[in-house]
Amino acid sequence: MGRNDVHILHRWMRTLRSRTTACWLIGLTAAACVAGGCMPAEWSFQSSPLFVALIVALVAHLSLVIIHRMRTKGVKKDWAFLATHVGIWLALASGLAGACLNEELRVMVTKGYENNEAYDRDYRTVRLPYSLRLKDFRIECEAADGTPTQYAATVVIDGKEVAEVAVNAPHSMGLGEDIYLVDFGPEGSGGEVNACLMMVERQPLKYPMLAGLSLLLLGAIARLKN
């Protein structure tokens, strides 16, 4: 590579990591988010090539900014700036990669038998590494007028572990996998609920994203104090 080619490359690198580029990328991404929020959910704008390209461009821009800052000022002298930008980078990269890895499964849990057969959004069968069986279902109501206030299910996992799953209170099956209560079947003749629908949500990059958001918050607080 000749001297002129190196000069052109450096000029392009400065342009890509500049504040002007950052403003354009942030503005376009914000506009895309607003536009996507106005579109029907079935259009899946967040997974469209345009939106993915904007996020990839933001991640590339942040990568150049972080590398340049580390080379010119070091980590110790400018750790707050780096924490903020590394946090944003980690959150965006985890969200982008996680969109391809996340799974949302539905499984019917009954009192009759243990079930490990779930279905994805395309109604394809997915075998869970554990089985679920409904032990008990409770509907908590207000004493005054009998209005339901909470729905909760007691579930037996693999015939041994007993877990409580309630509305807005999922049960964690490990890093990045949670079980949510979605719906329940009709009550039997004795008033008991014998089946319920649960959702298994798999987000393998949830914790890297949370780590990125924590770094962003830490860096922002440190920069405000300075």
C-alpha positions as CSV (number, residue, x, y, z in Angstrom):
1,M,0.0,0.0,0.0
2,G,1.5,3.3,-1.1
3,R,1.7,6.5,1.0
4,N,-1.2,8.1,-1.0
5,D,-3.4,5.0,-0.3
6,V,-2.6,5.2,3.4
7,H,-3.4,8.9,3.5
8,I,-6.8,8.2,1.8
9,L,-7.5,5.4,4.3
10,H,-6.7,7.6,7.3
11,R,-9.0,10.3,5.9
12,W,-11.8,7.9,5.5
13,M,-11.3,6.6,9.0
14,R,-11.4,10.1,10.4
15,T,-14.6,10.7,8.5
16,L,-16.2,7.5,9.7
17,R,-15.4,8.2,13.4
18,S,-16.2,11.9,13.3
19,R,-19.0,13.6,15.2
20,T,-20.8,14.5,12.0
21,T,-21.0,10.8,11.1
22,A,-22.2,10.1,14.6
23,C,-25.0,12.7,14.4
24,W,-26.1,11.4,11.1
25,L,-26.2,7.8,12.2
26,I,-28.0,8.6,15.5
27,G,-30.5,10.8,13.7
28,L,-31.3,8.2,11.0
29,T,-31.6,5.4,13.6
30,A,-33.9,7.5,15.8
31,A,-36.1,8.3,12.7
32,A,-36.1,4.6,11.7
33,C,-37.2,3.7,15.2
34,V,-40.1,6.2,15.1
35,A,-41.1,5.0,11.6
36,G,-40.9,1.4,12.7
37,G,-43.1,2.1,15.7
38,C,-45.8,3.4,13.4
39,M,-45.8,0.3,11.2
40,P,-47.8,-2.8,11.8
41,A,-46.1,-5.4,14.0
42,E,-46.3,-8.1,11.4
43,W,-44.0,-6.0,9.1
44,S,-41.1,-6.8,11.5
45,F,-39.3,-3.5,10.7
46,Q,-36.7,-4.2,13.4
47,S,-35.4,-7.1,11.3
48,S,-35.5,-5.3,8.0
49,P,-32.2,-4.9,6.0
50,L,-32.4,-1.1,6.4
51,F,-32.6,-1.1,10.2
52,V,-30.0,-3.8,10.5
53,A,-27.7,-1.8,8.3
54,L,-28.1,1.2,10.5
55,I,-27.2,-0.7,13.6
56,V,-24.2,-2.3,11.9
57,A,-23.0,1.1,10.9
58,L,-23.4,2.4,14.4
59,V,-21.4,-0.5,15.8
60,A,-18.7,0.0,13.3
61,H,-18.6,3.7,14.1
62,L,-18.3,3.0,17.8
63,S,-15.6,0.5,17.2
64,L,-13.5,3.1,15.4
65,V,-14.1,5.7,18.1
66,I,-13.2,3.3,20.9
67,I,-10.0,2.1,19.2
68,H,-8.9,5.7,18.4
69,R,-9.6,6.9,21.9
70,M,-7.6,4.0,23.5
71,R,-4.6,4.7,21.2
72,T,-4.5,8.4,21.8
73,K,-5.5,8.8,25.5
74,G,-5.3,5.3,27.0
75,V,-7.8,3.5,29.2
76,K,-7.0,5.0,32.7
77,K,-7.0,8.6,31.6
78,D,-10.4,8.4,29.8
79,W,-12.1,5.4,31.4
80,A,-15.5,7.2,31.7
81,F,-15.7,8.0,28.0
82,L,-14.6,4.4,27.1
83,A,-17.1,2.9,29.6
84,T,-19.9,4.9,28.0
85,H,-19.0,4.0,24.5
86,V,-18.1,0.4,25.2
87,G,-21.5,0.1,27.0
88,I,-23.3,1.4,24.0
89,W,-21.3,-0.9,21.7
90,L,-22.0,-4.0,23.8
91,A,-25.7,-3.2,24.1
92,L,-26.1,-2.7,20.3
93,A,-24.0,-5.7,19.3
94,S,-25.8,-7.9,21.8
95,G,-29.2,-6.7,20.6
96,L,-28.2,-7.2,16.9
97,A,-26.8,-10.7,17.5
98,G,-29.5,-11.6,19.9
99,A,-32.2,-10.8,17.4
100,C,-31.0,-13.9,15.4
101,L,-30.6,-16.1,18.5
102,N,-33.7,-15.3,20.5
103,E,-36.5,-17.8,20.6
104,E,-40.1,-17.6,21.8
105,L,-41.8,-21.0,22.3
106,R,-45.3,-22.0,23.5
107,V,-45.9,-25.1,25.5
108,M,-49.2,-26.5,26.9
109,V,-48.9,-27.6,30.5
110,T,-51.5,-29.9,31.9
111,K,-52.2,-31.9,35.1
112,G,-52.5,-35.1,33.1
113,Y,-49.0,-35.7,31.9
114,E,-45.5,-34.3,31.6
115,N,-44.9,-32.4,28.4
116,N,-41.6,-31.3,26.8
117,E,-43.1,-30.5,23.3
118,A,-43.2,-26.8,22.5
119,Y,-43.9,-24.8,19.3
120,D,-42.2,-21.8,17.8
121,R,-43.9,-18.9,16.0
122,D,-44.0,-20.9,12.8
123,Y,-45.7,-23.8,14.6
124,R,-42.7,-26.0,14.3
125,T,-42.1,-28.6,17.1
126,V,-39.2,-27.9,19.5
127,R,-38.2,-30.4,22.1
128,L,-37.4,-28.8,25.5
129,P,-34.5,-30.3,27.5
130,Y,-36.9,-30.6,30.5
131,S,-40.6,-31.6,31.0
132,L,-43.4,-29.6,32.6
133,R,-46.5,-30.7,34.4
134,L,-49.1,-28.6,36.1
135,K,-49.5,-29.3,39.8
136,D,-51.8,-26.4,40.8
137,F,-53.4,-23.3,39.4
138,R,-54.6,-20.4,41.6
139,I,-56.7,-17.4,40.7
140,E,-56.4,-14.7,43.5
141,C,-59.3,-12.3,43.8
142,E,-60.2,-9.2,45.7
143,A,-62.3,-9.9,48.8
144,A,-64.6,-7.0,48.1
145,D,-65.9,-7.7,44.6
146,G,-64.2,-10.9,43.5
147,T,-62.2,-9.2,40.8
148,P,-59.1,-11.4,39.8
149,T,-55.9,-9.8,40.8
150,Q,-53.3,-12.5,40.0
151,Y,-53.0,-15.8,38.2
152,A,-50.3,-18.2,39.4
153,A,-49.4,-21.8,38.5
154,T,-47.4,-24.4,40.4
155,V,-45.3,-26.4,37.9
156,V,-43.4,-29.6,38.3
157,I,-40.2,-29.6,36.3
158,D,-38.7,-33.0,35.3
159,G,-40.9,-34.7,37.9
160,K,-38.8,-33.2,40.8
161,E,-38.4,-29.4,41.0
162,V,-41.5,-27.4,41.9
163,A,-41.6,-23.8,40.5
164,E,-44.1,-20.9,40.9
165,V,-45.0,-19.1,37.7
166,A,-47.3,-16.1,37.9
167,V,-48.3,-13.2,35.6
168,N,-45.4,-10.8,35.5
169,A,-43.4,-13.2,37.7
170,P,-41.5,-15.7,35.4
171,H,-39.4,-18.6,36.5
172,S,-35.8,-18.6,35.4
173,M,-34.5,-21.9,33.9
174,G,-30.9,-20.5,33.7
175,L,-29.0,-17.8,32.0
176,G,-31.2,-16.3,29.3
177,E,-34.1,-18.7,29.6
178,D,-37.3,-17.8,31.4
179,I,-40.8,-19.4,31.6
180,Y,-43.9,-17.1,31.6
181,L,-47.5,-17.7,32.2
182,V,-49.5,-16.7,29.2
183,D,-53.0,-18.1,29.4
184,F,-55.0,-20.9,31.1
185,G,-57.6,-23.4,29.9
186,P,-61.3,-23.5,30.9
187,E,-62.1,-24.5,34.4
188,G,-63.3,-28.1,35.0
189,S,-66.6,-29.1,36.6
190,G,-65.1,-28.7,40.0
191,G,-63.9,-25.2,39.3
192,E,-60.2,-26.3,38.9
193,V,-58.0,-25.2,36.0
194,N,-56.4,-28.3,34.5
195,A,-54.3,-26.7,31.7
196,C,-52.4,-23.5,31.1
197,L,-50.3,-22.1,28.2
198,M,-46.7,-21.0,29.0
199,M,-44.1,-19.2,27.0
200,V,-40.4,-20.2,27.1
201,E,-38.3,-17.2,26.2
202,R,-34.7,-17.7,25.3
203,Q,-32.4,-14.7,25.2
204,P,-28.8,-16.0,25.3
205,L,-27.3,-12.5,25.0
206,K,-29.6,-10.8,27.6
207,Y,-26.9,-10.5,30.2
208,P,-24.2,-9.1,27.9
209,M,-26.8,-6.5,26.9
210,L,-27.5,-5.7,30.6
211,A,-23.7,-5.5,31.2
212,G,-23.5,-2.9,28.4
213,L,-26.3,-0.8,29.8
214,S,-24.7,-0.9,33.2
215,L,-21.3,0.3,31.7
216,L,-23.2,3.0,29.9
217,L,-24.9,4.2,33.1
218,L,-21.6,4.0,35.1
219,G,-19.7,6.0,32.5
220,A,-22.5,8.6,32.2
221,I,-22.5,9.2,36.0
222,A,-18.7,9.5,36.1
223,R,-18.7,12.0,33.2
224,L,-21.4,14.1,35.0
225,K,-19.4,14.2,38.2
226,N,-16.4,15.4,36.2
